[in-house]
């Protein structure tokens, strides 16, 4: 296991991952943000260098200080071989098994690897699977005519409370802090009414994907979300990022919306695997960890692919 900290190696890794898009979307987006200031304080592990079969990104120890913070304690994996991924995951120091955390990947078998590695550690697992939608050329997307009654803007950190309130199972301090970080450091678009209040918005994640998005109930069915997805996809593309997001397998209306804008349904599913050491915690804490699961899942369910 090697931690890549050299800027030239990280730039080389970014270029290598780019040539394997869209299979590398998640880890490529993360490495891009690391190479552009690293606002989420991530680091990169590889099984070997310069030839590698596994890339695992994780939060730096100084930011992953809360063992229950599933928002911050997020790992991204790309692997060419599941055996090599299993070996890296089992390497001492690669993962903090005492924490609740999640692993995101775009390859079948990553859940089975987690299950095998954790079966002797008393770790509870939950896995969620989503469709992955990727736009190969957002510059070709249709031109958008803005609603003259609305002002196009970016989200401001003062909007974090509103975003947090619109998350079902949200409203907790960890989710508010997470949203504030997204707003502060990553691209977003929103529509403001005449009074300057957000009525519809889409933010983006530290791994480059579009997500959390929402339209206030009284402003729905006006095409605002189509408009904002179009604009954010183009903005991410202009910055060099891929334009992609996840969609629930049963959210047919969002699937149609994505496809109408030229997003392509990818054959590989998006896996979110939650790792929870709750069985090792005293029973009076079990509800706390259950609630943390629900809150974290809803953060992803509130993404661009699962707008309420």
Secondary structure, 3 states (H helix, E strand, C coil): CEEECCHHHHHHHHHHHHCCCCCCHHHHHHHHHHHCCCCCCEEEEECCCCCCCEEEEEECCCCCCCCCCCCCCEEEEEECCHHHHHHHHCCCCCCCCCCCEEEEECCCCHHHHHHHHHCCCCCEEEEEEEEEEEECCHHHCCCCCCCCCCEEECCCHHHHHHHHHCCCCCCCHHHHHHHHHHHHHCCCEEEECCCCCEEEEEEECCCCCEEEEEECHHHCCCCHHHHHHHHHHHHHHHCCCCEEEEECCCCHHHHHHHHHCCCEECCCCEEEEEEECHHHCCHHHHHHHHHHHHHHHHHHHCCHHHCC
